[in-house]
């Protein structure tokens, strides 16, 4: 990965710390015409001492209103 691409990644994270690697990939392609894989972005961020946060996957049954109400009540207590 080039220095230009790594500096762009750093710039993107300065703009928006919660940016996903998919969005970074798309922006790199449009900004500097660099087609970089998600795994390469992941390795670069670790090399630059950034922590990569994984997404939280929930079952579809967890998205109904009854379960959401129960989770909200647990958080409040």
C-alpha positions as CSV (number, residue, x, y, z in Angstrom):
1,X,0.0,0.0,0.0
2,X,1.4,3.4,-1.0
3,X,2.1,6.3,1.4
4,X,-0.6,8.3,-0.5
5,X,-3.3,5.7,0.2
6,X,-2.3,5.4,3.9
7,X,-2.4,9.2,4.3
8,X,-5.8,9.2,2.7
9,X,-7.0,6.6,5.2
10,X,-5.7,8.7,8.1
11,X,-7.4,11.7,6.6
12,X,-10.7,9.9,6.3
13,X,-10.5,8.8,10.0
14,X,-9.8,12.4,11.0
15,X,-12.9,13.5,9.2
16,X,-15.2,10.7,10.5
17,X,-13.8,8.2,13.1
18,X,-16.7,5.8,12.6
19,X,-16.3,5.4,8.9
20,X,-16.5,1.8,7.7
21,X,-13.8,0.1,5.7
22,X,-16.3,-0.4,2.9
23,X,-16.8,3.4,2.7
24,X,-13.0,3.9,2.9
25,X,-12.6,1.5,0.0
26,X,-15.1,3.3,-2.1
27,X,-13.6,6.7,-1.3
28,X,-10.1,5.5,-2.1
29,X,-11.4,4.3,-5.5
30,X,-13.0,7.6,-6.3
31,X,-10.3,9.9,-4.8
32,X,-7.0,8.3,-5.8
33,X,-8.2,5.6,-8.2
34,X,-6.8,2.9,-5.8
35,X,-8.6,-0.4,-5.7
36,X,-7.6,-1.7,-2.3
37,X,-9.2,-4.7,-0.6
38,X,-11.0,-4.5,2.7
39,X,-8.4,-6.8,4.3
40,X,-5.5,-4.5,3.1
41,X,-7.3,-1.6,4.7
42,X,-7.8,-3.6,7.9
43,X,-4.0,-4.5,8.0
44,X,-3.0,-0.9,7.4
45,X,-5.2,0.4,10.1
46,X,-3.8,-2.0,12.6
47,X,-0.3,-1.0,11.4
48,X,-1.2,2.6,12.0
49,X,-2.3,1.7,15.6
50,X,-6.0,2.1,15.0
51,X,-8.5,-0.2,16.6
52,X,-11.0,-1.8,14.2
53,X,-14.4,-2.2,15.7
54,X,-16.5,-5.1,14.5
55,X,-20.2,-4.8,13.9
56,X,-22.7,-6.3,16.2
57,X,-24.8,-9.0,14.6
58,X,-28.3,-9.7,16.0
59,X,-30.8,-12.3,15.0
60,X,-33.8,-11.0,13.3
61,X,-36.0,-12.1,16.2
62,X,-34.1,-9.6,18.4
63,X,-35.4,-6.7,16.3
64,X,-39.1,-6.9,17.3
65,X,-40.6,-4.3,19.6
66,X,-41.1,-6.6,22.6
67,X,-37.5,-7.6,22.7
68,X,-36.3,-4.0,22.2
69,X,-38.6,-2.9,25.1
70,X,-37.0,-5.5,27.3
71,X,-33.5,-4.5,26.4
72,X,-34.3,-0.9,27.0
73,X,-35.7,-1.7,30.5
74,X,-32.6,-3.7,31.3
75,X,-30.4,-0.8,30.3
76,X,-32.4,1.6,32.5
77,X,-32.0,-0.5,35.6
